[in-house]
Structure formats: structure tokens, C-alpha cells
Amino acid sequence: MKKLFLVAAMTVAALSVSAQSKVKPGTWSIQPKAGVTITSVTGLDEDITLGIGHKSESQVNVGATIGGEVEYQIDNRFSVAAGVGYIMQGKQWDDYKIGGVEWYDSKIELGYINVPIVANCYIFKGFAVKAGVQFAFMTNAKYKYTIKDGNYETKYNQDIKDNCKTFDFSIPVGVSYEFDNHIVIDARYNIGVTKVLDGATNHNSVLLATVGYKFRL
């Protein structure tokens, strides 16, 4: 076991030493990108529509993101990148029925302008692991749900931005790969640090995958 661990450690070290990016040190690039998001808000397992202690199973929310980033190549292995983009986040709940009253399409929709700053380490040509910090500014927050009682159906669309923290801080971690034609696929998980809603222990949980094109400057 010790020999196996030693071999693995030496292999990783060798890869790290020999790792090279696809560009020369001291160069810049710009990358527009777009993709999909799978998000949730942790700590919100109780449906806030009822307020009577009913528990409703939560679901992930699927959205989209669009933006771009600028990257500076420090040396063959390391680069730093800063970006800006708009992202759709939120949370959904399962439908349920209580006493003949149906509650469905319950969800929180959140919109943010994200500003990520990440460090990239190129493990081998084109492939990078990354981590950094992200600052986000809320643009909109809606709580939507539908109630059906017999033949009567009412749709609700509440603005809850005043009940939310308008600034969000998270830690992005992920990987990316640049193909020879300069198309880049990027997968990240943003670990929420700050609260989303006032007076509750909850954080954003965001998985996003994007496709971009890198222009060398």
C-alpha cells in the first residue's frame, strides 16, 4: 500500500512539473460563454407558502447562464481569470394536496450578476482545475406558486427581493478543457457562503456547465 501511494504521489508530481498550457506566459484571452445551471437553496425544506409546518420535498431548479471572462497566463501551468455574467438560480418544491386544496408549481426564482475570480492550474495540455472566489449581486427574486381549490385556480407571483440578501459570496471550484479549435467546456460548483433569505440558515448551491470560445489577444 505504501509503495502504491508513493508511486501515485510521484506520478502526480511529475504531471504537475510537466504540465503545460496551450499558450505562452504573459498572454491574455477573452472567452464569451453560455450554459445551463442546476441550483437549489439549502435549508429551505419547508414550503414557505403554507406557514403551518407542512413539509414538502424540494427539487433542484434548472436555469441558464451567460457571460464572459478574461484570462491572463502567468506561466505554463498557472493562470488567473476574472469574469462577469448573469445567472438564473432558485429552488422548486413538489406538488401536494391538503384538504382538497392543491399547491403546485411552487418555486423561488433568483437572478444574479456574478463576478468570479479563479486561479487555474493546468494539469496537462488544455485541462485545468480551478478554484477561487465569487461576488454576486441580486437583480431579481420571485416566489411563484399556484393554488387550486375545486374549480378555482389562482397563480401567485410575489416579489421577495426585500426579504433577501442582495449580496452573495461563494467559492467556485471546477475543471475546464480547451480543445484545439479553442472551444472550452467548463464545469463548476459554487459553494454558497452567505445567506440568501433574511432570518434563516440557507445558502445558494449552484452547479453550472458552460461552453465558450477563447479568443487570444
C-alpha positions as CSV (number, residue, x, y, z in Angstrom):
1,M,0.0,0.0,0.0
2,K,2.8,2.4,0.9
3,K,4.6,1.6,-2.4
4,L,1.3,2.3,-4.3
5,F,0.8,5.6,-2.5
6,L,4.4,6.6,-3.3
7,V,4.0,5.8,-7.0
8,A,0.8,7.7,-7.1
9,A,2.4,10.7,-5.4
10,M,5.4,10.6,-7.8
11,T,3.0,10.4,-10.8
12,V,1.0,13.5,-9.6
13,A,4.2,15.4,-9.0
14,A,5.6,14.5,-12.5
15,L,2.3,15.6,-14.1
16,S,2.4,18.9,-12.2
17,V,6.0,19.6,-13.2
18,S,5.4,18.7,-16.9
19,A,2.0,20.4,-17.1
20,Q,1.8,22.9,-19.9
21,S,-1.0,25.2,-21.1
22,K,-1.7,25.9,-24.8
23,V,-0.5,29.5,-24.7
24,K,2.7,31.3,-23.9
25,P,3.2,33.0,-20.5
26,G,2.3,36.7,-20.3
27,T,-0.6,36.4,-22.8
28,W,-4.3,37.4,-22.5
29,S,-7.5,35.8,-23.8
30,I,-11.2,36.7,-23.8
31,Q,-13.9,34.0,-23.6
32,P,-17.6,34.5,-24.1
33,K,-19.6,31.6,-22.7
34,A,-23.1,30.3,-22.1
35,G,-24.6,27.3,-20.4
36,V,-27.1,25.7,-18.0
37,T,-27.4,25.7,-14.2
38,I,-28.7,23.2,-11.7
39,T,-29.4,25.1,-8.5
40,S,-31.0,24.9,-5.1
41,V,-31.2,26.9,-1.8
42,T,-30.1,24.7,1.1
43,G,-32.1,24.9,4.4
44,L,-35.5,25.6,2.8
45,D,-37.1,22.2,3.1
46,E,-40.4,23.6,4.4
47,D,-42.8,25.2,1.9
48,I,-43.0,28.8,2.9
49,T,-46.4,29.3,1.2
50,L,-48.3,27.5,4.0
51,G,-46.7,28.6,7.1
52,I,-48.4,25.7,9.0
53,G,-45.4,23.4,9.3
54,H,-46.2,21.2,6.3
55,K,-43.1,19.6,4.8
56,S,-42.7,19.4,1.1
57,E,-39.9,17.7,-0.7
58,S,-37.7,20.1,-2.5
59,Q,-36.3,19.8,-6.1
60,V,-33.5,21.4,-8.0
61,N,-34.1,24.3,-10.3
62,V,-32.8,24.3,-13.9
63,G,-31.8,27.6,-15.4
64,A,-29.3,29.3,-17.7
65,T,-26.2,31.5,-17.5
66,I,-24.4,33.8,-20.0
67,G,-21.3,35.9,-19.7
68,G,-17.6,36.0,-20.3
69,E,-14.2,36.1,-18.7
70,V,-10.7,37.5,-19.3
71,E,-7.7,35.2,-18.6
72,Y,-4.1,36.0,-18.0
73,Q,-1.5,33.2,-18.4
74,I,1.1,33.6,-15.7
75,D,3.3,30.7,-16.8
76,N,3.0,27.3,-18.4
77,R,0.9,25.9,-15.6
78,F,-1.0,28.8,-13.9
79,S,-3.4,31.5,-15.0
80,V,-5.9,33.8,-13.4
81,A,-9.3,34.7,-14.8
82,A,-12.0,37.2,-13.9
83,G,-15.4,37.2,-15.4
84,V,-18.9,38.7,-15.3
85,G,-22.2,37.1,-16.2
86,Y,-25.9,36.7,-15.5
87,I,-27.2,33.5,-13.9
88,M,-30.6,32.1,-13.1
89,Q,-30.9,30.3,-9.8
90,G,-33.5,29.2,-7.4
91,K,-35.4,26.3,-5.9
92,Q,-38.5,24.2,-6.5
93,W,-40.9,22.1,-4.4
94,D,-43.0,19.0,-5.1
95,D,-46.7,19.4,-5.7
96,Y,-49.0,18.4,-2.8
97,K,-52.7,18.4,-1.7
98,I,-54.1,19.3,1.7
99,G,-57.8,19.1,2.5
100,G,-58.9,19.3,-1.1
101,V,-56.6,22.3,-1.9
102,E,-53.8,21.7,-4.3
103,W,-50.5,23.5,-4.2
104,Y,-48.2,23.2,-7.2
105,D,-45.5,24.9,-9.4
106,S,-44.0,26.3,-6.1
107,K,-40.6,27.8,-6.8
108,I,-38.2,30.6,-6.0
109,E,-36.6,32.3,-8.9
110,L,-33.4,34.3,-8.3
111,G,-31.3,36.3,-10.7
112,Y,-27.7,37.4,-10.0
113,I,-24.9,39.3,-11.7
114,N,-21.9,37.1,-10.9
115,V,-18.2,38.3,-10.7
116,P,-16.0,35.2,-10.4
117,I,-12.2,35.4,-9.9
118,V,-10.5,32.0,-10.2
119,A,-7.0,30.5,-10.4
120,N,-6.4,27.8,-13.0
121,C,-3.8,25.1,-12.7
122,Y,-3.2,23.2,-16.0
123,I,-2.6,19.5,-15.1
124,F,-2.0,18.7,-18.7
125,K,-2.4,20.4,-22.0
126,G,-5.8,22.0,-22.3
127,F,-7.1,20.6,-19.0
128,A,-7.3,22.8,-15.9
129,V,-8.6,22.6,-12.3
130,K,-9.7,25.8,-10.8
131,A,-10.8,27.5,-7.5
132,G,-11.4,31.0,-6.4
133,V,-14.0,33.4,-5.0
134,Q,-17.2,34.8,-6.5
135,F,-19.1,38.0,-5.7
136,A,-22.7,38.2,-6.8
137,F,-25.4,40.9,-6.8
138,M,-29.1,40.0,-6.9
139,T,-31.1,41.5,-9.7
140,N,-34.5,39.8,-9.0
141,A,-36.2,37.4,-6.6
142,K,-39.7,36.0,-7.1
143,Y,-41.7,33.4,-5.2
144,K,-44.2,31.7,-7.6
145,Y,-46.9,29.1,-6.8
146,T,-50.4,28.1,-7.9
147,I,-53.3,27.1,-5.6
148,K,-56.3,25.2,-6.9
149,D,-59.4,24.8,-4.7
150,G,-62.1,22.9,-6.6
151,N,-62.7,24.8,-9.9
152,Y,-60.9,27.9,-8.8
153,E,-57.2,28.3,-9.6
154,T,-55.0,31.2,-8.5
155,K,-51.5,31.9,-9.6
156,Y,-49.2,34.0,-7.3
157,N,-46.1,35.9,-8.3
158,Q,-44.6,37.6,-5.3
159,D,-41.5,39.9,-5.3
160,I,-39.4,38.8,-2.3
161,K,-36.3,40.8,-3.0
162,D,-36.8,42.9,0.1
163,N,-36.6,39.6,2.1
164,C,-33.3,38.5,0.5
165,K,-29.7,39.4,0.9
166,T,-28.8,41.3,-2.3
167,F,-25.1,40.4,-2.0
168,D,-23.9,36.8,-2.2
169,F,-20.4,35.3,-1.7
170,S,-19.5,31.9,-2.8
171,I,-16.4,29.7,-3.5
172,P,-16.3,28.2,-7.1
173,V,-14.4,25.0,-7.8
174,G,-14.3,23.1,-11.0
175,V,-12.5,21.9,-14.1
176,S,-12.2,23.0,-17.8
177,Y,-10.9,21.7,-21.0
178,E,-9.9,23.6,-24.1
179,F,-10.0,21.8,-27.5
180,D,-7.6,22.5,-30.3
181,N,-10.3,24.7,-32.0
182,H,-10.4,26.9,-28.9
183,I,-13.8,25.7,-27.7
184,V,-13.8,25.5,-23.9
185,I,-16.1,23.4,-21.8
186,D,-16.2,24.4,-18.1
187,A,-17.9,22.7,-15.1
188,R,-18.1,24.4,-11.7
189,Y,-19.8,24.1,-8.4
190,N,-20.4,27.3,-6.5
191,I,-20.4,26.7,-2.7
192,G,-22.6,29.4,-1.1
193,V,-21.2,31.1,2.0
194,T,-23.6,33.9,2.7
195,K,-27.4,33.7,3.4
196,V,-30.0,34.1,0.7
197,L,-33.0,34.9,2.8
198,D,-33.1,37.0,5.9
199,G,-33.7,35.2,9.2
200,A,-33.0,31.7,8.0
201,T,-30.0,29.5,7.6
202,N,-29.8,29.0,3.9
203,H,-27.2,29.2,1.1
204,N,-27.1,29.0,-2.7
205,S,-25.9,25.7,-4.1
206,V,-25.1,26.0,-7.8
207,L,-23.8,23.5,-10.4
208,L,-23.2,25.0,-13.8
209,A,-21.8,23.8,-17.1
210,T,-20.8,26.2,-19.9
211,V,-19.4,26.2,-23.4
212,G,-17.3,29.1,-24.6
213,Y,-14.8,30.2,-27.3
214,K,-11.4,31.6,-26.3
215,F,-10.1,34.5,-28.4
216,R,-6.3,35.1,-28.0
217,L,-5.2,38.7,-27.7
